[in-house]
Amino acid sequence: MSPIIENLPDGSSSQRDNLNHQAIEDYLKTIYVLAEGDERVSTSRIAEAREVKPASATNMIQRLARLNLVDYEKHNGVMLTEAGRHIALEVIRHHRLIELYLMEALGFRWDEVHEQADVLEHVISEKLEERIAAALNHPTVDPHGDPIPSLEGAILSVNMQPLSSLEEGSRGRVARIVDDANSEMLRYLAMLGLVPGTSFRVIDVAPFDGPITLELEDSHKVVGRNVAATILVEVVL
């Protein structure tokens, strides 16, 4: 949940500045993620994603507009400006590089890294960011398959679709997990072997939104339709 900056006691100026900086970055990142595929994002969607009341989200959005980081129209939602998009991509780059580094270098599991990266993304220097990127050989995706923006803000685009949309007989490869903050679901998917890079064949799709049965190498795995909707895949022809 975003910090309520106005609730800090008097005399907390340094803490207030730090929280303000983090809150701005968090909101810009949230708007960018919600806007993937759409130009504008409603205040209610932002409030829901940040787990705050709509009035709190509106106050922050108005502040971002005054800083020229978003274009805000009261009844038409929010869109990042070029400056806001630049900051959002920089924070996302930090976050996803940190997630991968925590796994590759420090032995964290993929269900443990999101929360750690949420904190560290605001405090690492650009020099440390580049050292991490170099140590990882300049990766393009994080452990959950999310694309890592380049230094210039370029982001990898791959044609993906939800596993839940595939028909019986389809073949594919797991590319990305949409809900990378859901630790319990990530542990479940790891247990099934459904991690980015895993190849599979759909052998059965139950009717009426029933489960999907997959063949992974020499084993069969059954996945609920709601979970399958959070797994983005590349179709293999």
VENDAQUI-V597879 format. One record per helix or strand. SS is the DSSP state (A for helix, B for strand). FROM is the first residue (numbers start at 1). LEN is the number of residues. If there is no record, write none. Layout:
SS,FROM,LEN / SS,FROM,LEN
//
This chain:
A,5,3 / A,13,22 / B,41,1 / A,43,8 / A,54,13 / B,70,4 / B,77,4 / A,82,25 / A,113,8 / A,126,10 / B,141,1 / B,147,1 / B,161,2 / A,163,3 / B,171,7 / A,183,10 / B,199,7 / B,212,5 / B,219,5 / A,225,4 / B,231,6
//
